[in-house]
Each structure stands twice: as C-alpha cells, then as structure tokens.
Amino acid sequence: MKKPSLKGSLETVPSRDIYLNIKQLEKGVYNLIIVDEHKIVKKIHVEKK
C-alpha cells in the first residue's frame, strides 16, 4: 500500500532560518522539495538511518 504524500503550508515565518527536525520520522530516504511560485527552487534528499 502506497502512503499518501503529506503537504503543508506555513504562515509568515518569523526569521530567515527554517529548521526541519527529522527525529520523529521513520528510518528511510526523504525528499525535501522547496517551491517558490510553483517552480522548484531546490531538491534535497535526506536519509535517516
């Protein structure tokens, strides 16, 4: 069974730093995709062992 894609949105961010805490994620490979105005700015692959 394929897990659904999770998407979210943020209100105005109070600073210029964005933190992603992967402690609660299960082990595996994740794709972080940064989008601006419907265009992909950066794709990052993160692996939790």
Buried (B, 14 or more C-beta within 10 A) or exposed (E): EEEEEEEEEEEEEEEEEEEEEEEEEEEEEEEEEEEEEEEEEEEEEEEEE
